[in-house]
Amino acid sequence: MMQTVVDFFQSVLIIVNNENTTFEQKIEILVENYIEKMKKEPNVPLFILSEIQSRPEDFLQKIPFRQILTETSLYKQFQQEVESGRIAEKNLVNFMTNLMALVLVPVIAQPILKTIGGISNAQYNQLLNERKKQIPVWVKAMFYTS
């Protein structure tokens, strides 16, 4: 499972370091990538949460999130968006918290959501596919000034 997590974060690094995509494009690609990976490996978010809760130091040594993130094109573009006044939210932690929640909570809460909605696996996957389009729109509405 840890190898799956490492592979996943390596694929994320490729996206966040792509100098040829805009900040908004990176968000769209990240959302699609996360959702597709989570559809294939729905236990990964729970594994990560479990590892972070039980052995945070070990997990964070294996994947140094802060160092990785602050050296990416995504981070630099976020800073530029803030400096230009396009993004009102100046705190990257708030920004990432909301983005991750929009993507991960439906995966973590899958059994509850399927029960509440009375939906099948196919319908649930369709819901996730719809979110791939909706989340970037919601992110823009939440954080962009206009």
Phi and psi in degrees as GROMACS dihedral restraints (atoms count N, CA, C in turn):
[ dihedral_restraints ]
;  ai    aj    ak    al  type     phi  dphi    fc
    3     4     5     6     1   -62.6    20    10
    4     5     6     7     1   -36.3    20    10
    6     7     8     9     1   -64.1    20    10
    7     8     9    10     1   -37.2    20    10
    9    10    11    12     1   -62.4    20    10
   10    11    12    13     1   -42.1    20    10
   12    13    14    15     1   -64.1    20    10
   13    14    15    16     1   -46.1    20    10
   15    16    17    18     1   -61.5    20    10
   16    17    18    19     1   -44.8    20    10
   18    19    20    21     1   -60.6    20    10
   19    20    21    22     1   -41.2    20    10
   21    22    23    24     1   -61.8    20    10
   22    23    24    25     1   -47.3    20    10
   24    25    26    27     1   -68.1    20    10
   25    26    27    28     1   -29.4    20    10
   27    28    29    30     1   -66.2    20    10
   28    29    30    31     1   -39.4    20    10
   30    31    32    33     1   -66.9    20    10
   31    32    33    34     1   -34.6    20    10
   33    34    35    36     1   -65.6    20    10
   34    35    36    37     1   -40.4    20    10
   36    37    38    39     1   -58.5    20    10
   37    38    39    40     1   -38.5    20    10
   39    40    41    42     1   -60.7    20    10
   40    41    42    43     1   -42.2    20    10
   42    43    44    45     1   -67.1    20    10
   43    44    45    46     1   -49.7    20    10
   45    46    47    48     1   -73.8    20    10
   46    47    48    49     1   -14.3    20    10
   48    49    50    51     1  -101.9    20    10
   49    50    51    52     1     1.4    20    10
   51    52    53    54     1   -70.6    20    10
   52    53    54    55     1   112.0    20    10
   54    55    56    57     1   -73.6    20    10
   55    56    57    58     1   -12.0    20    10
   57    58    59    60     1   -95.0    20    10
   58    59    60    61     1     3.1    20    10
   60    61    62    63     1  -117.4    20    10
   61    62    63    64     1   148.9    20    10
   63    64    65    66     1   -77.2    20    10
   64    65    66    67     1   171.3    20    10
   66    67    68    69     1   -59.7    20    10
   67    68    69    70     1   -46.7    20    10
   69    70    71    72     1   -62.7    20    10
   70    71    72    73     1   -40.7    20    10
   72    73    74    75     1   -63.8    20    10
   73    74    75    76     1   -39.9    20    10
   75    76    77    78     1   -60.3    20    10
   76    77    78    79     1   -42.3    20    10
   78    79    80    81     1   -60.8    20    10
   79    80    81    82     1   -46.9    20    10
   81    82    83    84     1   -60.0    20    10
   82    83    84    85     1   -45.4    20    10
   84    85    86    87     1   -67.8    20    10
   85    86    87    88     1   -42.0    20    10
   87    88    89    90     1   -60.4    20    10
   88    89    90    91     1   -46.0    20    10
   90    91    92    93     1   -60.5    20    10
   91    92    93    94     1   -48.5    20    10
   93    94    95    96     1   -61.1    20    10
   94    95    96    97     1   -45.3    20    10
   96    97    98    99     1   -61.1    20    10
   97    98    99   100     1   -49.5    20    10
   99   100   101   102     1   -57.2    20    10
  100   101   102   103     1   -50.0    20    10
  102   103   104   105     1   -64.1    20    10
  103   104   105   106     1   -43.1    20    10
  105   106   107   108     1   -62.5    20    10
  106   107   108   109     1   -43.1    20    10
  108   109   110   111     1   -65.4    20    10
  109   110   111   112     1   -40.3    20    10
  111   112   113   114     1   -69.7    20    10
  112   113   114   115     1   -31.1    20    10
  114   115   116   117     1   -64.8    20    10
  115   116   117   118     1   -36.7    20    10
  117   118   119   120     1   -80.5    20    10
  118   119   120   121     1   -34.0    20    10
  120   121   122   123     1  -130.1    20    10
  121   122   123   124     1    68.8    20    10
  123   124   125   126     1   -65.9    20    10
  124   125   126   127     1   -15.3    20    10
  126   127   128   129     1   -86.6    20    10
  127   128   129   130     1    -9.6    20    10
  129   130   131   132     1   -60.5    20    10
  130   131   132   133     1   -47.1    20    10
  132   133   134   135     1   -59.4    20    10
  133   134   135   136     1   -40.1    20    10
  135   136   137   138     1   -67.8    20    10
  136   137   138   139     1   -37.2    20    10
  138   139   140   141     1   -62.5    20    10
  139   140   141   142     1   -46.0    20    10
  141   142   143   144     1   -60.8    20    10
  142   143   144   145     1   -46.7    20    10
  144   145   146   147     1   -60.4    20    10
  145   146   147   148     1   -41.8    20    10
  147   148   149   150     1   -62.9    20    10
  148   149   150   151     1   -44.8    20    10
  150   151   152   153     1   -65.1    20    10
  151   152   153   154     1   -42.0    20    10
  153   154   155   156     1   -64.6    20    10
  154   155   156   157     1   -39.5    20    10
  156   157   158   159     1   -72.9    20    10
  157   158   159   160     1   -39.8    20    10
  159   160   161   162     1   -86.8    20    10
  160   161   162   163     1   -35.7    20    10
  162   163   164   165     1  -143.7    20    10
  163   164   165   166     1    67.9    20    10
  165   166   167   168     1   -60.5    20    10
  166   167   168   169     1   -39.6    20    10
  168   169   170   171     1   -63.5    20    10
  169   170   171   172     1   -45.4    20    10
  171   172   173   174     1   -61.3    20    10
  172   173   174   175     1   -45.8    20    10
  174   175   176   177     1   -64.9    20    10
  175   176   177   178     1   -44.9    20    10
  177   178   179   180     1   -71.5    20    10
  178   179   180   181     1   -21.1    20    10
  180   181   182   183     1   -72.9    20    10
  181   182   183   184     1   -36.8    20    10
  183   184   185   186     1   -70.3    20    10
  184   185   186   187     1   -36.5    20    10
  186   187   188   189     1  -133.2    20    10
  187   188   189   190     1    92.8    20    10
  189   190   191   192     1   -78.2    20    10
  190   191   192   193     1    82.4    20    10
  192   193   194   195     1   -52.6    20    10
  193   194   195   196     1   -49.6    20    10
  195   196   197   198     1   -61.2    20    10
  196   197   198   199     1   -48.7    20    10
  198   199   200   201     1   -62.0    20    10
  199   200   201   202     1   -41.6    20    10
  201   202   203   204     1   -64.2    20    10
  202   203   204   205     1   -50.3    20    10
  204   205   206   207     1   -63.6    20    10
  205   206   207   208     1   -45.6    20    10
  207   208   209   210     1   -72.1    20    10
  208   209   210   211     1    -6.2    20    10
  210   211   212   213     1  -106.8    20    10
  211   212   213   214     1    13.2    20    10
  213   214   215   216     1   -98.6    20    10
  214   215   216   217     1   162.3    20    10
  216   217   218   219     1   -63.2    20    10
  217   218   219   220     1   -36.8    20    10
  219   220   221   222     1   -57.6    20    10
  220   221   222   223     1   -46.3    20    10
  222   223   224   225     1   -61.9    20    10
  223   224   225   226     1   -46.3    20    10
  225   226   227   228     1   -62.0    20    10
  226   227   228   229     1   -41.0    20    10
  228   229   230   231     1   -67.4    20    10
  229   230   231   232     1   -37.1    20    10
  231   232   233   234     1   -59.7    20    10
  232   233   234   235     1   -47.2    20    10
  234   235   236   237     1   -58.8    20    10
  235   236   237   238     1   -42.4    20    10
  237   238   239   240     1   -65.0    20    10
  238   239   240   241     1   -39.5    20    10
  240   241   242   243     1   -64.4    20    10
  241   242   243   244     1   -39.6    20    10
  243   244   245   246     1   -66.5    20    10
  244   245   246   247     1   -48.7    20    10
  246   247   248   249     1   -61.9    20    10
  247   248   249   250     1   -33.3    20    10
  249   250   251   252     1   -78.2    20    10
  250   251   252   253     1   -11.9    20    10
  252   253   254   255     1    87.1    20    10
  253   254   255   256     1     2.7    20    10
  255   256   257   258     1   -71.8    20    10
  256   257   258   259     1   -33.4    20    10
  258   259   260   261     1  -109.7    20    10
  259   260   261   262     1   125.5    20    10
  261   262   263   264     1   -78.1    20    10
  262   263   264   265     1   -32.4    20    10
  264   265   266   267     1   -77.5    20    10
  265   266   267   268     1   112.8    20    10
  267   268   269   270     1   -90.2    20    10
  268   269   270   271     1   -11.8    20    10
  270   271   272   273     1   -95.6    20    10
  271   272   273   274     1   112.1    20    10
  273   274   275   276     1   -61.4    20    10
  274   275   276   277     1   -32.9    20    10
  276   277   278   279     1   -63.0    20    10
  277   278   279   280     1   -44.9    20    10
  279   280   281   282     1   -61.7    20    10
  280   281   282   283     1   -43.2    20    10
  282   283   284   285     1   -60.4    20    10
  283   284   285   286     1   -50.9    20    10
  285   286   287   288     1   -67.6    20    10
  286   287   288   289     1   -35.4    20    10
  288   289   290   291     1   -59.7    20    10
  289   290   291   292     1   -47.1    20    10
  291   292   293   294     1   -67.1    20    10
  292   293   294   295     1   -41.8    20    10
  294   295   296   297     1   -62.4    20    10
  295   296   297   298     1   -47.5    20    10
  297   298   299   300     1   -64.8    20    10
  298   299   300   301     1   -39.1    20    10
  300   301   302   303     1   -63.6    20    10
  301   302   303   304     1   -42.9    20    10
  303   304   305   306     1   -61.7    20    10
  304   305   306   307     1   -33.5    20    10
  306   307   308   309     1   -86.9    20    10
  307   308   309   310     1   -46.4    20    10
  309   310   311   312     1   -85.0    20    10
  310   311   312   313     1   -34.8    20    10
  312   313   314   315     1   -58.2    20    10
  313   314   315   316     1   -44.1    20    10
  315   316   317   318     1   -61.4    20    10
  316   317   318   319     1   -29.7    20    10
  318   319   320   321     1   -74.6    20    10
  319   320   321   322     1   -46.1    20    10
  321   322   323   324     1   -65.8    20    10
  322   323   324   325     1   -37.7    20    10
  324   325   326   327     1   -93.8    20    10
  325   326   327   328     1    15.8    20    10
  327   328   329   330     1   -47.9    20    10
  328   329   330   331     1   -51.1    20    10
  330   331   332   333     1   -59.6    20    10
  331   332   333   334     1   -39.7    20    10
  333   334   335   336     1   -67.0    20    10
  334   335   336   337     1   -46.7    20    10
  336   337   338   339     1   -64.1    20    10
  337   338   339   340     1   -40.4    20    10
  339   340   341   342     1   -64.7    20    10
  340   341   342   343     1   -38.1    20    10
  342   343   344   345     1   -69.3    20    10
  343   344   345   346     1   -47.9    20    10
  345   346   347   348     1   -58.9    20    10
  346   347   348   349     1   -45.0    20    10
  348   349   350   351     1   -83.0    20    10
  349   350   351   352     1   -10.1    20    10
  351   352   353   354     1    59.6    20    10
  352   353   354   355     1    42.2    20    10
  354   355   356   357     1  -112.9    20    10
  355   356   357   358     1   154.8    20    10
  357   358   359   360     1   -84.5    20    10
  358   359   360   361     1   174.1    20    10
  360   361   362   363     1   -58.7    20    10
  361   362   363   364     1   -42.9    20    10
  363   364   365   366     1   -63.1    20    10
  364   365   366   367     1   -41.8    20    10
  366   367   368   369     1   -67.6    20    10
  367   368   369   370     1   -37.9    20    10
  369   370   371   372     1   -63.3    20    10
  370   371   372   373     1   -44.9    20    10
  372   373   374   375     1   -62.0    20    10
  373   374   375   376     1   -36.0    20    10
  375   376   377   378     1   -64.7    20    10
  376   377   378   379     1   -39.8    20    10
  378   379   380   381     1   -59.6    20    10
  379   380   381   382     1   -44.2    20    10
  381   382   383   384     1   -63.2    20    10
  382   383   384   385     1   -40.4    20    10
  384   385   386   387     1   -62.5    20    10
  385   386   387   388     1   -38.1    20    10
  387   388   389   390     1   -65.4    20    10
  388   389   390   391     1   -38.1    20    10
  390   391   392   393     1   -64.6    20    10
  391   392   393   394     1   -28.7    20    10
  393   394   395   396     1   -58.8    20    10
  394   395   396   397     1   -32.8    20    10
  396   397   398   399     1   -86.7    20    10
  397   398   399   400     1   -36.0    20    10
  399   400   401   402     1   -75.7    20    10
  400   401   402   403     1   -40.3    20    10
  402   403   404   405     1   -58.3    20    10
  403   404   405   406     1   -47.2    20    10
  405   406   407   408     1   -58.7    20    10
  406   407   408   409     1   -35.0    20    10
  408   409   410   411     1   -66.0    20    10
  409   410   411   412     1   -44.4    20    10
  411   412   413   414     1   -64.6    20    10
  412   413   414   415     1   -41.6    20    10
  414   415   416   417     1   -60.6    20    10
  415   416   417   418     1   -45.4    20    10
  417   418   419   420     1   -61.6    20    10
  418   419   420   421     1   -43.6    20    10
  420   421   422   423     1   -64.6    20    10
  421   422   423   424     1   -35.8    20    10
  423   424   425   426     1   -72.6    20    10
  424   425   426   427     1   -38.8    20    10
  426   427   428   429     1  -113.9    20    10
  427   428   429   430     1   -27.3    20    10
  429   430   431   432     1   -79.8    20    10
  430   431   432   433     1   144.0    20    10
  432   433   434   435     1   -76.1    20    10
  433   434   435   436     1   -28.7    20    10
